[in-house]
Amino acid sequence: MGARKGYADVAAHYRRLIAAGDLRPGDAMPTVNAVTEEHGVARNTAARAFEVLKKEGLIATNAGAGTTVARRPNIAPATGAARVDRLKGGGSNYAPGETSTGHEAALRSCDDPGICRDLEIEPHDEVVVRRRVFRQDGKPVILGISVIHMRALAEVPAVLQQGRLERLWHEDYEEKTGRPIHGSPELRAARHASRDEIAALEIPVPAGADVAVPVLVTRTVWHDEFGPIEVWEDIHAPGVWHASKQ
């Protein structure tokens, strides 16, 4: 017999559905009675779960319309690791209200000691760098940077394609090589943003001023059986809350 569900378990269930886009803005939420029956909980447990979701800005109750997913749900941006998990699970790369712009790809000489170490390459070895800016309701919230090992380019030339990729390149690589790609635990650190990152995230600073702008950086290293193959960094704009994978 499984552990009895509490209000937090019920709230987490619907929070995941909203974050994954299975419940979209304007969609009707089930009634409290339906939640009670589906999850096998008391009516006050279901009602309390809904109150939590209302406080988080995820759902709203309107006269005559019942309870629906909020038009502008307050969802913290997903990190790279969470996005990959959603895509591999058949979900969307984007949360409701989220888009991406500025998709670029280039061959670069890697001069970042940390990334060289994580990819197990020598300083100034060539890598593929992919960049994009994730936006929530049009506002830039994350600068995503993927640094990809050259052996991935040999198998999947599309990693150097300009613009948004049609699907996750990991899937093409796994299909072609038979080697699964797995992510390491997500690491987080705070540092000052570079001028390039400040510009990409449209952070307002006085022209010509040397201003220290703190940002949160999350990093995941992806491996196949031969070693590390990609480092994905997300640079979060100041004031953007970060949510761990659900």
Sequence and secondary structure as in RCSB ss.txt:
>XXXX:A:sequence
MGARKGYADVAAHYRRLIAAGDLRPGDAMPTVNAVTEEHGVARNTAARAFEVLKKEGLIATNAGAGTTVARRPNI
APATGAARVDRLKGGGSNYAPGETSTGHEAALRSCDDPGICRDLEIEPHDEVVVRRRVFRQDGKPVILGISVIHM
RALAEVPAVLQQGRLERLWHEDYEEKTGRPIHGSPELRAARHASRDEIAALEIPVPAGADVAVPVLVTRTVWHDE
FGPIEVWEDIHAPGVWHASKQ
>XXXX:A:secstr
      HHHHHHHHHHHHHHTSS TT B   HHHHHHHHT  HHHHHHHHHHHHHTTSEEEETTTEEEE SS   
    HHHHHHHHHTT  SS TTEEEEEEEEEEEE   HHHHHHHT  TT EEEEEEEEEEETTEEEEEEEEEE H
HHHHH GGGG SS  SS HHHHHHHHH    EE   EEEEEE  HHHHHHTT    TT     EEEEEEEEEEET
TEEEEEEEEEE TT       
